[in-house]
Amino acid sequence: MKPKKEFDCVEMKAEIQERLLREVAELGEEEAQRRRTERLARDPILGNFLRAKLAKGSSEHTPAA
């Protein structure tokens, strides 16, 4: 018999997905997306990643001179 895991990533993914679907149903897609972006921006780790990715992405779409 396997020992009980303290962390189950499949269960965590299902819980997060359920929460996000509920948020979209309650707020609508645009407001839910805006709130997710705000949460990411405030996150100490993911916020830096998001800003770097957005900065890099905006420079990739700039036409070459």
Secondary structure, 3 states (H helix, E strand, C coil): CCCCCCCCHHHHHHHHHHHHHHHHHHHCHHHHHHHHHHHHHHCCCHHHHHHHHHHHHHHHCCCCC
